Amino acid sequence: MYRHEKTPQNPTSLLTSVTGFEENPTEIFLAEMKNIVPEMQDLPFFHKGIECFCPKFVLFEDQWIGTVLTPWMMSVVILPGPQQQWEPRELGDKLTVQLPYKALTFTVSSLENVPQYLNCSLHSPLDPNLTNEQAVQLTQDCLRMILSIPTAQPTFNSDRRNLFKAMIK
């Protein structure tokens, strides 16, 4: 699990260390999302037909990565993995992470039982016509997609003036 500490000089300061989850954190993260539902349900973008869902998180480069669906959004999240020690960051900071599919920009976020994680919104607000079944499938597909290597090859124009452009794509 996480271990975190506040600095004694300022009890509201950020974490001094963030230790990774030794076990798959899917259930913990999902429970945190479900705890937020009552706070969100009166907002205009809350989709009453959508339930909270997380496919099992996957270890990728020693970090836990997953997708999460809630009645107000779908996101990619990264949590520190087993034996990982994250440098604490300011909540709201932005970090770009290169994943196999493409680079995504994440926001440093926090929950009660997940003191620090990275969050990248994929859909917010959710399409009002989206059914729960469609949203669950999309959440699963997004996790597979972000961890997949793109198959498209860059195009090559044999014109010598375009040679350098083709090589840097």
C-alpha positions as CSV (number, residue, x, y, z in Angstrom):
1,M,0.0,0.0,0.0
2,Y,0.9,3.6,0.0
3,R,3.0,5.2,2.8
4,H,2.9,8.9,3.0
5,E,4.0,11.5,5.5
6,K,3.3,15.2,5.9
7,T,6.2,17.5,6.8
8,P,6.1,18.6,10.5
9,Q,6.7,22.3,9.6
10,N,3.4,22.5,7.6
11,P,0.7,19.9,8.2
12,T,-1.0,20.8,5.0
13,S,2.1,20.5,2.8
14,L,2.3,17.7,0.3
15,L,3.6,14.2,0.8
16,T,7.3,13.7,1.5
17,S,7.2,10.3,0.0
18,V,4.8,8.2,-2.0
19,T,5.4,4.4,-1.9
20,G,3.8,2.1,-4.4
21,F,1.1,-0.5,-4.1
22,E,2.5,-4.0,-3.7
23,E,-0.9,-5.5,-4.8
24,N,-3.1,-4.6,-7.7
25,P,-5.0,-1.4,-6.5
26,T,-8.1,-1.8,-8.7
27,E,-10.5,-2.4,-5.9
28,I,-9.1,0.4,-3.7
29,F,-9.3,2.9,-6.5
30,L,-12.8,1.8,-7.5
31,A,-14.0,2.1,-3.9
32,E,-12.6,5.7,-3.8
33,M,-14.5,6.6,-7.0
34,K,-17.7,5.1,-5.6
35,N,-17.2,7.2,-2.4
36,I,-17.3,10.4,-4.6
37,V,-20.6,9.6,-6.3
38,P,-22.8,11.2,-3.7
39,E,-20.9,14.5,-4.0
40,M,-21.3,14.5,-7.8
41,Q,-24.8,13.3,-8.4
42,D,-26.5,16.7,-8.4
43,L,-24.1,18.2,-11.0
44,P,-25.6,18.7,-14.5
45,F,-23.0,16.5,-16.2
46,F,-23.7,13.5,-13.9
47,H,-24.8,10.6,-16.1
48,K,-27.3,8.6,-13.9
49,G,-27.2,5.5,-16.2
50,I,-23.5,5.0,-15.7
51,E,-21.9,2.9,-12.9
52,C,-18.4,3.2,-11.6
53,F,-16.1,0.6,-13.2
54,C,-12.4,-0.2,-13.5
55,P,-10.9,-3.0,-15.5
56,K,-8.0,-4.7,-13.6
57,F,-5.0,-2.4,-13.4
58,V,-1.9,-3.6,-15.4
59,L,1.7,-3.3,-14.4
60,F,3.5,-1.3,-17.1
61,E,7.1,-0.3,-16.6
62,D,6.7,-1.1,-12.8
63,Q,3.7,1.3,-12.4
64,W,0.0,0.4,-12.1
65,I,-2.0,1.7,-15.1
66,G,-5.7,1.5,-15.6
67,T,-8.8,3.2,-16.9
68,V,-11.7,4.3,-14.7
69,L,-15.3,5.0,-15.6
70,T,-17.6,7.1,-13.4
71,P,-20.9,8.7,-14.0
72,W,-19.1,12.0,-14.8
73,M,-15.9,10.9,-16.7
74,M,-13.6,8.3,-18.1
75,S,-9.9,8.6,-17.4
76,V,-6.5,6.8,-17.6
77,V,-4.8,6.6,-14.2
78,I,-1.3,5.7,-13.1
79,L,-0.4,4.7,-9.6
80,P,3.1,3.8,-8.3
81,G,3.8,0.1,-8.5
82,P,5.4,-2.5,-6.2
83,Q,8.7,-1.3,-4.7
84,Q,8.3,2.1,-6.3
85,Q,9.0,5.4,-4.6
86,W,7.5,8.5,-6.3
87,E,8.8,11.9,-5.8
88,P,5.9,13.9,-4.3
89,R,4.5,16.5,-6.6
90,E,2.1,19.5,-6.2
91,L,-1.6,18.5,-6.7
92,G,-2.6,19.9,-10.1
93,D,0.9,19.6,-11.7
94,K,0.9,18.3,-15.2
95,L,3.2,15.5,-16.4
96,T,3.5,14.1,-19.9
97,V,3.9,10.3,-20.0
98,Q,4.9,8.4,-23.1
99,L,2.8,5.3,-23.4
100,P,3.0,2.7,-26.2
101,Y,0.1,4.3,-28.1
102,K,1.0,7.9,-27.6
103,A,2.1,10.5,-25.1
104,L,-0.6,11.6,-22.7
105,T,-0.7,14.6,-20.3
106,F,-1.6,13.6,-16.7
107,T,-2.6,15.8,-13.7
108,V,-1.3,14.9,-10.3
109,S,-4.3,14.1,-8.2
110,S,-5.2,12.7,-4.8
111,L,-7.9,10.7,-3.0
112,E,-8.4,9.8,0.7
113,N,-6.8,6.3,0.3
114,V,-4.7,7.1,-2.7
115,P,-2.6,10.0,-1.6
116,Q,-1.1,10.7,-5.1
117,Y,-1.8,9.4,-8.6
118,L,-1.7,10.6,-12.2
119,N,-5.0,11.2,-14.0
120,C,-5.7,11.9,-17.7
121,S,-9.3,12.5,-18.7
122,L,-10.4,10.8,-21.8
123,H,-14.1,11.8,-21.8
124,S,-15.6,14.4,-19.6
125,P,-18.5,14.9,-19.6
126,L,-19.7,11.6,-20.9
127,D,-21.9,11.5,-23.9
128,P,-25.5,11.5,-22.5
129,N,-26.5,8.8,-25.1
130,L,-23.9,6.4,-23.9
131,T,-25.3,3.3,-22.2
132,N,-23.6,1.7,-19.2
133,E,-22.7,-1.4,-21.4
134,Q,-21.1,0.8,-24.1
135,A,-19.2,2.8,-21.5
136,V,-17.8,-0.3,-19.8
137,Q,-16.7,-1.7,-23.2
138,L,-15.1,1.7,-24.1
139,T,-13.3,1.8,-20.8
140,Q,-11.8,-1.7,-21.4
141,D,-11.0,-0.9,-25.1
142,C,-9.2,2.4,-24.0
143,L,-6.9,0.4,-21.6
144,R,-6.0,-2.0,-24.4
145,M,-5.4,0.9,-26.8
146,I,-3.1,3.0,-24.6
147,L,-0.9,0.0,-24.0
148,S,-0.8,-1.1,-27.7
149,I,1.9,-0.2,-30.0
150,P,0.6,1.7,-33.0
151,T,0.8,-0.3,-36.3
152,A,0.7,2.6,-38.8
153,Q,4.1,3.2,-40.5
154,P,5.2,6.7,-41.5
155,T,4.9,7.4,-45.2
156,F,8.1,7.8,-47.1
157,N,8.6,10.1,-50.1
158,S,11.7,9.2,-52.1
159,D,12.3,12.9,-53.1
160,R,15.7,13.7,-51.5
161,R,14.4,17.0,-50.1
162,N,11.8,15.1,-48.2
163,L,14.2,12.4,-46.9
164,F,15.0,14.3,-43.6
165,K,11.3,15.0,-43.0
166,A,10.5,11.3,-43.3
167,M,13.2,10.3,-40.9
168,I,12.1,12.6,-38.1
169,K,8.4,11.7,-38.0
